[in-house]
């Protein structure tokens, strides 16, 4: 759970650190934005679940939506930021051609695509 994240932290994550962070956040309510190109985005909100693809890849899902597969060879970098102790968090990830952000919903409120009350 997010209480295990470092407090007031800003720093880079290697692939193993990203996987550990996703495992720590298992079950937390998050919002995820997947950016494709300059302006296209997908926004998903729900509980974070991490997945292991039998040793050749890792991944995660948000809510009941589809999974995101992470392969170390495609990994280009990630950053973790926490604030208000570790109450709020943001993980930004670059993998292959995709970039995505996972964060606490209260910190990343948006009505741009928000379908939730």
C-alpha positions as CSV (number, residue, x, y, z in Angstrom):
1,X,0.0,0.0,0.0
2,X,1.0,3.6,-0.5
3,X,2.2,3.9,3.1
4,X,5.2,1.9,2.1
5,X,6.3,4.5,-0.5
6,X,9.2,6.8,0.4
7,X,8.0,10.1,2.0
8,X,8.5,13.4,0.1
9,X,10.5,11.7,-2.7
10,X,11.4,12.7,-6.2
11,X,13.6,10.3,-8.2
12,X,14.2,8.0,-11.0
13,X,13.2,4.3,-11.0
14,X,15.0,1.5,-12.9
15,X,12.8,-1.3,-14.3
16,X,13.1,-3.4,-11.1
17,X,12.2,-0.3,-9.0
18,X,9.2,0.4,-11.2
19,X,7.9,-3.2,-10.7
20,X,8.5,-3.1,-6.9
21,X,6.6,0.3,-6.8
22,X,3.6,-1.2,-8.8
23,X,3.6,-4.2,-6.4
24,X,3.5,-1.9,-3.4
25,X,0.6,0.0,-4.8
26,X,-1.4,-3.1,-5.5
27,X,-5.1,-2.5,-4.6
28,X,-4.7,1.3,-4.4
29,X,-7.2,3.5,-6.2
30,X,-5.3,5.2,-9.0
31,X,-5.9,7.2,-12.2
32,X,-3.8,6.3,-15.3
33,X,-3.2,8.3,-18.4
34,X,-1.7,6.6,-21.4
35,X,-0.4,9.1,-24.0
36,X,-0.1,8.1,-27.6
37,X,1.5,10.7,-29.9
38,X,1.3,14.4,-29.2
39,X,-2.3,14.7,-28.1
40,X,-4.2,11.4,-28.0
41,X,-4.8,10.1,-24.4
42,X,-6.6,7.3,-22.6
43,X,-7.7,7.9,-19.0
44,X,-8.6,5.0,-16.7
45,X,-9.5,5.0,-13.0
46,X,-9.7,2.1,-10.6
47,X,-7.8,-0.2,-8.3
48,X,-4.2,-1.0,-9.4
49,X,-3.4,-4.7,-10.0
50,X,0.1,-5.9,-10.9
51,X,0.8,-8.9,-13.1
52,X,3.7,-11.2,-13.8
53,X,3.9,-12.7,-17.3
54,X,5.9,-15.8,-16.3
55,X,9.2,-14.0,-16.0
56,X,9.4,-12.5,-19.5
57,X,7.4,-9.4,-18.7
58,X,5.6,-7.5,-16.0
59,X,2.4,-5.5,-16.2
60,X,-0.5,-3.9,-14.5
61,X,-4.2,-3.2,-14.9
62,X,-6.3,-0.4,-13.5
63,X,-9.8,-1.4,-12.5
64,X,-11.4,-4.0,-14.7
65,X,-9.8,-2.6,-17.8
66,X,-7.2,-4.2,-20.0
67,X,-3.7,-4.9,-18.9
68,X,-0.5,-2.9,-19.8
69,X,2.5,-5.1,-20.6
70,X,5.9,-3.9,-19.6
71,X,9.0,-5.6,-21.1
72,X,12.4,-4.5,-19.8
73,X,13.9,-4.3,-23.3
74,X,11.3,-1.6,-24.2
75,X,11.7,0.3,-20.9
76,X,13.1,3.9,-21.4
77,X,12.7,5.3,-17.9
78,X,10.4,6.1,-15.0
79,X,10.2,8.6,-12.2
80,X,8.4,8.5,-8.8
81,X,7.2,11.5,-6.9
82,X,5.5,11.5,-3.5
83,X,4.0,14.5,-1.6
84,X,2.1,15.3,1.6
85,X,4.3,12.6,3.2
86,X,3.4,9.8,0.8
87,X,-0.3,10.5,0.7
88,X,-0.1,11.6,-3.0
89,X,2.1,9.9,-5.6
90,X,2.9,10.1,-9.3
91,X,4.7,7.6,-11.4
92,X,5.6,8.5,-14.9
93,X,6.8,5.8,-17.3
94,X,8.3,5.7,-20.8
95,X,8.2,2.3,-22.5
96,X,8.6,1.8,-26.2
97,X,6.6,4.5,-28.0
98,X,4.1,4.9,-25.0
99,X,4.2,7.2,-22.1
100,X,1.9,6.9,-19.2
101,X,1.3,8.4,-15.8
102,X,-0.1,6.6,-12.7
103,X,-1.1,8.7,-9.8
104,X,-3.4,9.2,-6.8
105,X,-6.8,10.4,-8.0
106,X,-7.0,13.3,-5.5
107,X,-3.8,14.8,-6.9
108,X,-4.7,14.3,-10.5
109,X,-8.3,15.3,-10.7
110,X,-9.5,16.2,-14.2
111,X,-12.8,16.7,-15.9
112,X,-11.2,16.4,-19.3
113,X,-12.2,12.8,-19.7
114,X,-13.8,12.1,-16.3
115,X,-16.8,9.9,-16.5
116,X,-17.0,9.4,-12.8
117,X,-19.0,11.4,-10.3
